[in-house]
Amino acid sequence: MVRKATIDDISAIAELYREQFKEMSKLIPDFIKEGDQSIEFLEKTISNDDSDILVYENCGSVVGFILLQAKQRPDFQFIVSGKHCFIMDLIVTENQRGKGFGTALMNSAKNWAKVHNCNIVSLDVLSNNPKAIDLYEKLGFIPKAQEMYFRIECEK
């Protein structure tokens, strides 16, 4: 069942972030290291009007969540105006993947975006995370850009 997160869910969400940062530190070690998400950040996200965390609860335990932010696009002459929903994070604990929880969270995010008058839902995904890419494409997301980097070895 998907529901809006409460302050009581923060420890479970923090544990899921710890799991995600561990995974991501292996996928992009130049950018992410193992660690903890800020509790203050999670509290502000839950209490802010333009952001939310939705959790998936299964048998009384939080097994996944999605963090959403509604953002107004900049008012530049060449940018299409409007509000968009940015999916900052989607996390389902490893032993609960493949059961439709991520899909349920993503569909709830689309509904959240409608309620918040967002006409676009966007996200970033690592290019070396094919399972996530497959999920997003199955849900109708299309690639928009590709970020690239070059690592320079510096003397220490």
Secondary structure as UniProt FT lines:
FT   STRAND          2..4
FT   HELIX           7..9
FT   HELIX           10..27
FT   TURN            29..31
FT   HELIX           39..47
FT   TURN            49..50
FT   STRAND          51..58
FT   TURN            59..60
FT   STRAND          61..72
FT   TURN            77..78
FT   STRAND          83..92
FT   HELIX           94..96
FT   TURN            97..98
FT   HELIX           101..115
FT   TURN            116..117
FT   STRAND          120..123
FT   TURN            127..128
FT   HELIX           130..138
FT   TURN            139..140
//
